Amino acid sequence: MYHQILQILADGCQYTTEQLIKQLTLSAIELEQAIKTLMAYGIRLHSPTANTYQLAEPVELLDRTTILSALPVVTRQRLKRLEIHSVLDSTNHYALTQYFDAVPYACLAEYQTAGRGRQGRQWISPYASGLCLSFKQHYATLDKPLSALNIALAVTVVRVLLMLGATDIGIKWPNDILWQGRKVAGLLLESRCGNGCDIVYGIGINVKLFDTKTINQPWIDLYTILEHSSISRNTLAAKLIDQCLQTLLIYPQVGLTAFRDDWYHFDLSYGQRVTLEIPLRLKKRDLNSIIKNKEYVKGTACGIDEQGALLLQVGHQTRRYVYGEVSLRL
């Protein structure tokens, strides 16, 4: 019910309690509970006068018909399924656990209760303020490394942001997208391989954040990067679906070749002294449990190899790493 209420309030106009109750055929208690849910999800509401509701500012809700109509015809034909949800625990988790014969598949959510980030972190985005998008693709055979696909898709996302007018966007290996040291997008590739390989690629983008008390790292949104120019979330979703779908489809043939030049242009760490944080998993014998530990490697970033691995100059050696997180602060 809260989503239907937000659909009415989305225009930013004032609505009375009586108008909402009558239009949605619900009780005053149900309305109050739905309003509380919206506020818990990060929606900012205020009551200019008694028994009225109004958003602090209008929001654009995701719309399946709008997104599909913005896709090129060939992309609409290739995309086998598109779902839009009000709330999911995680678009990546949902996509991984859905078993559709028809792929490629894409799903979006207005809000995630347990959005997934890299290395077990949570991706936080208030309701309808960002973009939470996941793709699912199945490869019967794949002789190209997933680490390189991760790089190719990160490059694709940056290309889309540049296409929409963002500048000074770069990538921190392997797939954190930053603007002047602050994170604007987070990407996460997950896979399940057995009889072929299911790939799920999640994209979280800060579009216009309005409740950021729970975000504990430097962040930025597209609204700020574009100097307070509004960007349509539906347009952004359509552009990402179109371009990322093309990357997923051509990757088995071209690998990293079509993306490597742009990677060097977007790479924020090339030639810099960095610290690589590598999570370790050690088994404690007596409890048969997993203890998480970390290793830190300092060196000079030398780009990536043909498989997307990070090349790090450590002393007189060049080492390659396929997993970890780069810090630009020593």
Residue pairs with C-beta under 8 A, 6 or more apart in sequence:
1 24
1 26
1 30
1 34
2 34
2 35
2 37
2 38
2 41
2 86
3 86
3 110
4 24
5 20
5 24
5 31
5 34
5 35
5 38
6 38
6 43
6 59
6 61
6 127
6 128
7 61
8 15
8 20
8 23
8 24
9 15
9 45
9 53
9 54
9 55
10 55
10 58
10 59
10 60
10 61
11 58
12 54
12 55
12 57
12 58
13 54
14 48
14 49
14 52
14 53
14 54
15 52
15 53
15 54
16 51
16 52
16 53
17 28
17 31
17 51
17 52
17 53
18 51
20 26
20 31
20 53
21 27
21 28
21 31
24 31
26 34
35 45
35 53
38 45
38 127
39 45
41 87
41 111
41 126
41 127
42 111
42 126
42 127
42 129
42 210
42 211
43 55
43 59
43 126
43 127
43 128
43 211
44 55
44 56
44 57
44 210
44 211
45 53
45 54
45 55
45 56
46 54
46 56
47 53
47 54
48 54
56 210
57 210
59 128
59 129
60 128
60 232
60 233
60 234
61 110
61 128
62 84
62 108
62 110
62 128
62 233
62 234
62 237
63 84
63 234
64 82
64 83
64 84
66 234
66 238
67 82
67 84
67 234
67 237
67 238
67 241
68 76
68 82
70 234
70 235
70 238
71 79
71 238
71 241
71 242
72 242
75 241
75 242
75 245
75 246
78 104
78 245
78 249
79 104
79 105
79 106
79 241
79 245
80 100
80 102
80 103
80 104
80 105
81 100
81 102
81 103
81 105
81 106
82 105
82 106
82 107
82 241
83 105
83 106
83 107
83 108
84 107
84 108
84 109
84 110
85 91
85 94
85 107
85 108
85 109
85 110
86 109
86 110
86 111
87 109
87 110
87 111
87 112
87 113
88 94
88 107
88 109
88 111
88 112
88 113
88 132
89 112
89 113
89 114
90 112
90 113
90 114
90 115
90 116
90 202
91 107
91 108
91 109
91 112
91 115
91 132
91 133
91 134
91 202
92 116
92 134
92 188
92 190
92 200
92 202
93 114
93 116
94 107
94 109
94 134
95 105
95 107
95 134
95 135
95 136
95 200
95 202
96 136
96 190
96 192
96 198
96 200
98 105
98 136
100 136
103 136
103 137
103 138
104 135
104 136
104 137
104 245
104 248
104 249
105 135
105 136
105 137
106 133
106 134
106 135
106 136
106 241
106 245
107 133
107 134
107 136
108 131
108 132
108 133
108 134
108 237
109 132
110 127
110 128
110 132
111 125
111 126
111 127
111 128
111 132
112 123
112 125
112 132
114 122
115 122
115 123
115 124
115 125
115 132
115 204
116 122
116 123
116 188
116 190
116 202
117 123
117 186
117 188
117 204
118 175
118 176
118 186
118 188
118 325
119 279
119 325
123 132
123 186
123 188
123 202
123 204
124 214
124 215
125 132
125 204
125 206
125 209
126 209
126 210
126 211
126 212
128 233
129 206
129 207
129 208
129 209
129 210
129 211
129 221
130 204
130 205
130 206
130 207
130 209
130 221
131 203
131 204
131 205
131 207
131 233
131 236
131 237
131 240
132 202
132 203
132 204
133 202
133 203
133 204
133 205
133 237
133 240
133 241
134 200
134 201
134 202
134 203
135 199
135 200
135 201
135 241
135 244
135 245
135 248
136 198
136 199
136 200
137 198
137 199
137 201
137 248
137 249
138 196
138 197
138 198
138 199
139 196
139 197
139 199
139 252
140 196
141 196
141 252
142 196
142 197
142 252
143 252
144 251
144 252
144 255
144 256
145 307
145 308
146 189
146 191
146 199
147 174
147 307
147 308
147 309
147 322
148 255
148 256
148 306
148 307
148 308
149 189
149 199
149 251
149 308
150 174
150 175
150 187
150 189
150 308
151 174
151 175
151 256
151 259
151 263
151 304
151 308
152 247
152 251
152 255
152 256
152 258
152 259
152 308
153 175
153 187
153 189
153 201
153 244
153 247
153 248
154 171
154 174
154 175
154 177
154 187
154 266
155 171
155 259
155 262
155 263
155 266
156 243
156 244
156 246
156 247
156 259
157 177
157 185
157 187
157 203
157 205
157 240
157 243
157 244
158 169
158 170
158 171
158 177
158 262
158 266
159 243
159 262
160 236
160 239
160 240
160 243
161 169
161 177
161 184
161 185
161 222
162 169
163 239
164 222
164 226
164 231
164 235
164 236
164 239
165 226
165 229
165 231
166 179
166 184
166 222
166 225
166 226
167 225
168 179
168 180
168 225
169 177
169 178
169 179
169 184
169 225
169 266
170 177
170 178
170 179
170 266
170 267
170 268
171 177
171 178
171 263
171 266
171 267
171 268
172 178
172 268
172 269
172 326
172 328
173 267
173 269
173 301
173 304
173 310
173 326
174 308
174 310
175 186
175 187
175 188
175 189
176 183
176 185
176 186
176 187
177 183
177 184
177 185
177 186
177 187
178 184
178 268
179 220
179 225
180 220
181 218
181 328
182 218
182 219
182 220
183 206
183 217
183 218
183 219
183 220
184 205
184 206
184 219
184 220
184 221
184 222
184 225
185 203
185 204
185 205
185 206
186 203
186 204
187 201
187 202
187 203
187 204
188 201
188 202
188 204
189 199
189 200
189 201
189 202
190 199
190 200
190 201
190 202
191 197
191 198
191 199
191 200
192 198
199 248
201 244
201 248
203 240
203 244
205 222
205 236
206 219
206 220
206 221
206 222
207 221
207 222
207 223
207 231
207 233
207 236
208 221
208 222
208 223
208 230
208 231
209 215
209 219
209 221
209 223
212 219
222 231
222 236
223 229
223 230
223 231
247 259
250 258
255 306
256 263
256 306
256 307
256 308
260 304
260 306
263 303
263 304
264 270
264 303
267 301
267 303
267 304
268 328
269 301
269 326
269 328
270 301
270 302
270 303
271 300
271 301
271 302
272 300
272 301
272 328
273 298
273 299
273 300
273 330
274 298
274 299
274 300
274 301
274 312
274 326
274 327
274 328
274 330
275 296
275 297
275 298
275 326
275 327
275 329
275 330
276 296
276 297
276 298
276 299
276 310
276 312
276 321
276 324
276 325
276 326
276 327
277 294
277 295
277 296
277 324
277 325
277 326
277 327
278 294
278 295
278 296
278 297
278 321
278 323
278 324
279 292
279 293
279 294
279 323
279 324
280 292
280 293
280 294
280 295
281 290
281 291
281 292
281 293
282 290
282 291
282 293
283 289
283 290
283 291
284 290
284 291
297 312
297 314
297 319
297 321
297 324
298 314
298 330
299 312
299 313
299 314
299 315
299 319
300 312
300 313
301 310
301 311
301 312
301 313
301 326
302 311
302 312
302 313
302 318
303 311
304 310
304 311
305 311
305 320
307 322
308 322
309 320
309 321
309 322
310 320
310 321
310 322
310 324
310 326
311 318
311 319
311 320
312 318
312 319
312 320
312 321
